[in-house]
Amino acid sequence: MSGPVAAAEQAAESLRTVNHLTLAAPASGTPGWEDVGDLYRVLGELRVLAERLPQSCGQLARHLECPAAGHAYGVDDMADEPASVVVVSAVLALDEAQRCASRTGQHLNDAMSAVAHLHA
């Protein structure tokens, strides 16, 4: 992994794989996806992913607000607003994404707490 773009691509691809592997219900004889215990563990990892996402959103927003020294943002010909307005719009969207990801982590934790009481 050479940078944040590659790491984000890998995370996205890993989640795509989880989506494919969880299409079918857990079944005996399916390594890593045999029972409710495996479902619980997948929930746990998804919770961790959701809990880590707000930090990334916050850091990206901060970088938009304070670009590296000597760099200023411009906009292309398709933009209806100046760069400063576009940046504010992106930062506000990232702030909302941060809140949503935090709530997602809380909801996944609630699901884990419920599933913890189940057995096959």
Buried (B, 14 or more C-beta within 10 A) or exposed (E): EEEEEEEEEEBEEEEEEEEEEBEEEBEEEEEEBBBBBBBBBBBBEBBEBBBEBBEBBBEBBEEBEEEEEEEEEEBEEEEEEEEEEBBEEBBEEBBEBBEBBBEBBEEBBEBBEEBEEEEE
